[in-house]
């Protein structure tokens, strides 16, 4: 196991950084959606407007 880690530490670090970036993006998207901010583009002409902002 130690040999595998020592031979692949560069790949492991790159994968960990990419996974952290993807997780950060997903958390940010979830927080924005809960706050009612949507995807960041104009919601008036968006075909998915009814999904993001249901009529209450």
DSSP file (Angstrom, degrees, kcal/mol; ACC not computed):
  #  RESIDUE AA STRUCTURE BP1 BP2  ACC     N-H-->O    O-->H-N    N-H-->O    O-->H-N    TCO  KAPPA ALPHA  PHI   PSI    X-CA   Y-CA   Z-CA
    1    1 A X     >        0   0    0      0, 0.0     4,-2.3     0, 0.0     5,-0.2   0.000 360.0 360.0 360.0 -42.3    0.0    0.0    0.0
    2    2 A X  H  >  +     0   0    0      1,-0.2     4,-2.5     2,-0.2     5,-0.2   0.882 360.0  52.6 -64.6 -37.3    2.8    2.4    0.9
    3    3 A X  H  > S+     0   0    0      2,-0.2     4,-2.1     1,-0.2    -1,-0.2   0.927 108.5  49.7 -64.0 -44.4    4.5    1.6   -2.5
    4    4 A X  H  > S+     0   0    0      1,-0.2     4,-1.6     2,-0.2    -2,-0.2   0.929 112.8  47.3 -59.1 -46.1    1.3    2.4   -4.4
    5    5 A X  H  < S+     0   0    0     -4,-2.3     4,-0.5     1,-0.2    -2,-0.2   0.901 112.0  49.2 -64.1 -41.4    0.9    5.7   -2.5
    6    6 A X  H  < S+     0   0    0     -4,-2.5     3,-0.3     1,-0.2    -1,-0.2   0.827 113.9  46.2 -69.8 -29.9    4.5    6.7   -3.1
    7    7 A X  H  < S+     0   0    0     -4,-2.1    -1,-0.2    -5,-0.2    -2,-0.2   0.748 123.6  32.6 -81.0 -24.0    4.3    5.9   -6.8
    8    8 A X  S  X S+     0   0    0     -4,-1.6     4,-2.3    -5,-0.2     5,-0.2   0.110  75.9 117.7-121.6  21.3    1.0    7.7   -7.4
    9    9 A X  H  > S+     0   0    0     -4,-0.5     4,-2.1    -3,-0.3     5,-0.2   0.850  77.6  54.2 -62.8 -33.6    1.0   10.6   -5.0
   10   10 A X  H  > S+     0   0    0      2,-0.2     4,-2.2     1,-0.2    -1,-0.2   0.930 110.6  45.0 -64.5 -46.0    0.9   13.1   -7.8
   11   11 A X  H  > S+     0   0    0      1,-0.2     4,-2.5     2,-0.2     5,-0.2   0.889 111.5  53.4 -64.5 -39.2   -2.2   11.6   -9.3
   12   12 A X  H  X S+     0   0    0     -4,-2.3     4,-2.2     1,-0.2    -1,-0.2   0.907 109.6  47.9 -63.5 -41.8   -3.8   11.3   -5.9
   13   13 A X  H  X S+     0   0    0     -4,-2.1     4,-2.4     2,-0.2    -1,-0.2   0.916 112.0  49.4 -66.0 -43.2   -3.3   15.0   -5.2
   14   14 A X  H  X S+     0   0    0     -4,-2.2     4,-2.4     1,-0.2    -2,-0.2   0.924 112.6  47.2 -62.5 -44.7   -4.7   16.0   -8.6
   15   15 A X  H  X S+     0   0    0     -4,-2.5     4,-2.6     1,-0.2    -1,-0.2   0.895 111.7  51.1 -64.4 -39.8   -7.8   13.8   -8.2
   16   16 A X  H  X S+     0   0    0     -4,-2.2     4,-2.2    -5,-0.2    -2,-0.2   0.906 110.9  48.1 -64.6 -41.2   -8.3   15.2   -4.7
   17   17 A X  H  X S+     0   0    0     -4,-2.4     4,-2.1     2,-0.2    -2,-0.2   0.921 113.5  47.2 -65.7 -43.7   -8.1   18.8   -5.9
   18   18 A X  H  X S+     0   0    0     -4,-2.4     4,-2.5     2,-0.2    -2,-0.2   0.903 111.7  50.5 -64.2 -41.0  -10.5   18.1   -8.7
   19   19 A X  H  X S+     0   0    0     -4,-2.6     4,-2.4     1,-0.2    -1,-0.2   0.893 110.5  49.8 -64.1 -39.2  -12.9   16.4   -6.4
   20   20 A X  H  X S+     0   0    0     -4,-2.2     4,-2.3     2,-0.2    -1,-0.2   0.887 110.6  50.4 -66.0 -38.5  -12.8   19.3   -4.0
   21   21 A X  H  X S+     0   0    0     -4,-2.1     4,-2.2     2,-0.2    -2,-0.2   0.928 112.1  46.4 -65.8 -44.6  -13.5   21.7   -6.8
   22   22 A X  H  X S+     0   0    0     -4,-2.5     4,-2.4     1,-0.2    -2,-0.2   0.913 112.5  50.4 -64.0 -42.4  -16.5   19.8   -8.1
   23   23 A X  H  X S+     0   0    0     -4,-2.4     4,-2.4     1,-0.2    -1,-0.2   0.904 110.1  50.6 -62.5 -40.9  -17.8   19.4   -4.6
   24   24 A X  H  X S+     0   0    0     -4,-2.3     4,-2.3     2,-0.2    -2,-0.2   0.900 110.3  49.2 -63.2 -41.4  -17.4   23.2   -4.0
   25   25 A X  H  X S+     0   0    0     -4,-2.2     4,-2.5     2,-0.2    -2,-0.2   0.921 112.0  48.4 -64.1 -43.7  -19.3   23.9   -7.3
   26   26 A X  H  X S+     0   0    0     -4,-2.4     4,-2.3     2,-0.2    -2,-0.2   0.899 111.8  48.9 -64.7 -40.6  -22.1   21.6   -6.3
   27   27 A X  H  X S+     0   0    0     -4,-2.4     4,-2.5     2,-0.2    -1,-0.2   0.914 111.8  49.7 -64.3 -42.3  -22.4   23.1   -2.8
   28   28 A X  H  X S+     0   0    0     -4,-2.3     4,-2.4     1,-0.2    -2,-0.2   0.917 110.8  49.1 -62.6 -44.0  -22.5   26.6   -4.3
   29   29 A X  H  X S+     0   0    0     -4,-2.5     4,-2.2     1,-0.2    -1,-0.2   0.903 111.7  49.5 -61.9 -41.4  -25.2   25.6   -6.8
   30   30 A X  H  X S+     0   0    0     -4,-2.3     4,-2.3     2,-0.2    -2,-0.2   0.915 111.4  48.3 -65.0 -43.3  -27.3   24.0   -4.1
   31   31 A X  H  X S+     0   0    0     -4,-2.5     4,-1.7     1,-0.2    -2,-0.2   0.905 112.1  49.3 -64.2 -41.6  -27.0   27.1   -1.8
   32   32 A X  H  <>S+     0   0    0     -4,-2.4     5,-2.7     2,-0.2     6,-0.6   0.898 110.9  49.9 -65.1 -40.0  -27.9   29.5   -4.7
   33   33 A X  H ><5S+     0   0    0     -4,-2.2     3,-1.1     1,-0.2    -2,-0.2   0.914 110.6  49.1 -65.6 -42.2  -30.9   27.3   -5.6
   34   34 A X  H 3<5S+     0   0    0     -4,-2.3    -1,-0.2     1,-0.3    -2,-0.2   0.827 109.4  53.3 -65.5 -30.6  -32.1   27.3   -2.0
   35   35 A X  T 3<5S-     0   0    0     -4,-1.7    -1,-0.3    -5,-0.2    -2,-0.2   0.528 117.9-115.2 -81.3  -5.5  -31.7   31.1   -1.9
   36   36 A X  T < 5S+     0   0    0     -3,-1.1    -3,-0.2    -4,-0.4    -2,-0.1   0.680  81.2 122.6  82.9  18.3  -33.9   31.4   -5.0
   37   37 A X    > < -     0   0    0     -5,-2.7     3,-0.8     1,-0.2    -4,-0.2   0.563  51.7-162.1 -91.7  -8.7  -31.1   32.8   -7.2
   38   38 A X  T 3   -     0   0    0     -6,-0.6    -1,-0.2     1,-0.2    -3,-0.1  -0.292  52.4 -33.0  67.0-145.7  -31.4   30.0   -9.8
   39   39 A X  T 3  S-     0   0    0      2,-0.2    -1,-0.2    -6,-0.1     3,-0.1   0.551  84.4-103.1 -93.5  -9.0  -28.6   29.4  -12.3
   40   40 A X  S <  S+     0   0    0     -3,-0.8     2,-0.2     1,-0.5    -2,-0.1   0.278  90.5  97.2 105.1 -10.9  -27.3   33.0  -12.6
   41   41 A X  S    S-     0   0    0      1,-0.1    -1,-0.5     2,-0.0     2,-0.2  -0.509  91.6 -67.2-101.5 176.2  -28.9   33.8  -16.0
   42   42 A X        -     0   0    0     -2,-0.2     3,-0.2     1,-0.2     4,-0.1  -0.457  39.3-162.7 -66.3 126.7  -32.1   35.6  -16.7
   43   43 A X  S >  S+     0   0    0     -2,-0.2     3,-0.6     1,-0.2    -1,-0.2   0.638  75.7  78.6 -86.4 -14.5  -35.1   33.5  -15.6
   44   44 A X  T 3  S+     0   0    0      1,-0.2    -1,-0.2     5,-0.0     5,-0.1   0.901 105.7  29.4 -63.1 -41.2  -37.7   35.4  -17.6
   45   45 A X  T 3  S+     0   0    0     -3,-0.2     2,-0.3     4,-0.0    -1,-0.2   0.307  92.4 118.6-101.9   9.3  -36.9   33.6  -20.9
   46   46 A X    X   -     0   0    0     -3,-0.6     3,-1.4     1,-0.1     4,-0.2  -0.609  58.7-146.2 -78.8 129.9  -35.7   30.3  -19.4
   47   47 A X  T 3  S+     0   0    0     -2,-0.3     3,-0.3     1,-0.3    -1,-0.1   0.703 100.0  54.2 -68.3 -17.5  -37.7   27.3  -20.4
   48   48 A X  T >> S+     0   0    0      1,-0.2     4,-2.0     2,-0.1     3,-1.1   0.178  71.5 114.1 -98.9  16.9  -37.1   25.7  -17.0
   49   49 A X  H <> S+     0   0    0     -3,-1.4     4,-2.7     1,-0.3    -1,-0.2   0.864  73.9  54.9 -56.4 -39.1  -38.5   28.7  -15.1
   50   50 A X  H 34 S+     0   0    0     -3,-0.3    -1,-0.3     1,-0.2     5,-0.1   0.754 108.3  49.5 -68.1 -23.4  -41.4   26.7  -13.7
   51   51 A X  H <4 S+     0   0    0     -3,-1.1     3,-0.4     2,-0.1    -2,-0.2   0.913 117.3  37.5 -80.4 -45.3  -39.1   24.1  -12.3
   52   52 A X  H  < S+     0   0    0     -4,-2.0     2,-0.4     1,-0.3    -2,-0.2   0.886 131.5  27.6 -73.1 -39.4  -36.7   26.5  -10.5
   53   53 A X  S  < S-     0   0    0     -4,-2.7    -1,-0.3    -5,-0.3    -2,-0.1  -0.703  80.9-163.4-126.7  78.4  -39.4   28.9   -9.4
   54   54 A X        -     0   0    0     -3,-0.4     2,-0.3    -2,-0.4    -3,-0.1  -0.320  30.5-105.5 -63.6 144.4  -42.8   27.1   -9.0
   55   55 A X              0   0    0      1,-0.1    -1,-0.1    -5,-0.1    -5,-0.0  -0.534 360.0 360.0 -70.2 129.8  -45.8   29.4   -8.9
   56   56 A X              0   0    0     -2,-0.3    -1,-0.1    -3,-0.1    -2,-0.1   0.393 360.0 360.0-111.6 360.0  -47.2   29.5   -5.3
